[in-house]
Amino acid sequence: MRTLTEDQVEIGSVLPELSIDLTPTVVVSTALATMDFTPVHHDVGIARAQGSKDIFLNILTTMGLVERYVTDWAGPGAVIRRINVKLGVPAYAGDRLSFNGTIVSREAAEFTVEVRGKVSLGDHATGTITLTFPEAS
């Protein structure tokens, strides 16, 4: 797997979209993988009794998917320095979560990517990730 270098990254560049089908299995397994046993992430009846349409992604899964989106593009040699993400609408089972991103700034060796994760209801997660890349050899 390749890692981008500083000279391959330009402000305004658009990252390729990543779409993930949020099957019930994905929602439940990622909640369990993060040791989140809160019933709204794996029990439809309880989620609905608490006013939700269905089970939904937990915060740790959302943050992991945001990181995955950026690091899959950047490569394993890139280093995340800061993450600032705001949660929006729930990401329910049966929906699709689609990420897009744009490089919006550079300060010294740090690049900032603006990221948006959308579901059918709107923005599920928005924010920025700042990272560094290896220098070109």
N, C-alpha and C positions, 0 to 999 in steps of 0.2 A: 504494500500500500504506500502510495506516495504522499509526501507532505509538501504543501505549498511553501515557497520561500517569500521573503519580503518583496522581492522584485517582481513576483507574479501576482501581487495583490494590489488592486487599484481602487481608489475611492469611486463609488458609483457602481462598482461591479455587483451584479445580481447573482445570488446563490441559486442553484437549481432547486426546484420545489421538491418537497418530500411529503407524500400523503400516506397516512396510516389508517386502515380500516379499524375502527374501535369495536371489534366483536366483543360479546360478553366475556369470552375466554381471555382476551387481551386485558380488559378492564379488571377482571378478577385476579388473573395471574400476576399482573404488575402490582396490584395492591398487596397480595400475599408476599410477593418477592421483596417488597419494601417493609414487610412486617406491619402493615396497616390493616388491622382486623376490624376497623370501623364498619358496621354492617351496610352503610349506604354505598360501599364500594363492591359488595358481593351479594347482597340480598335485596332482590327487586321489591319484595313486599315491604320491607322496612324502609327502603329508599322512597317508595311511593307514599307510605304512611307519613313520612316527614316532609312531603310536598314536592319531591323530585319526580321527574318524568320516568326515570329509570336509574340504574346504577351508573356511577360516573367515575372518571379518573381521579386519583388522589393527587395531591400537590407534588409529592416526591416523583411520581411518574411523569407528570407534566415537566418538571424541572429536568429530569433525566432525558426526556425526549427533546427538549430545547437544546441541551448540551450536545446530544447525539447529532442533531441536525447540523450544528455548526462544526463539530469535530469531524463528522463524516466528510464534509466539504474540505476542511482545512488540512486534515491528515493527522497522524499520530504524533508528529513532532511539534505541533502547535501547542501552546500552553495558554489555558484560560486564566486570565488575571482577575476579571470582575464579571459578575452577573447581576443584572437588575431587571427583574421580570415582574410584571403585574398580571394577576389572574383576572379573567373576565367571566364570560358565561361558562356554564358547565359543559364538559365534554362527555356526553352520554353514550352508553353502549348503543351500537347500531348506527352511529354517525361516522363521519370521516374527518380526521384532523389533518389539515394541510398547512405545512410551514413554507414561508418564503422569507427571504432576507436580502439585505443590501448593505454593502460596506459604506458607512456614512462618515467616518473620520479616521485620521491618523495623528497620533501625538508621539513623537520620537519613534520607538519601535512597536508601539501598541496600536492596533487597529480595532475599531469598534464596528460591530455588525448589529444593525437593527433587525429584529426578528419578530415575526407575527405568526401565530398559530391560530387558524380559523376552523370553526365547525359551522354547521348549518345555521345556528343561532347567532353567529357573529364571532368576534375575537375571543378566543379562549385564553390566550397568553400573548402579551406584547412586552417588548423590552429590548435591552441591549446586552450584548456579550462583548467584552474586550479581551483580546488575545494577542499573543506574539507569535511570530513565525521565525524559523531559523533564517540566518542570513544566507544568501546565495554563496556557493563555494567557488 
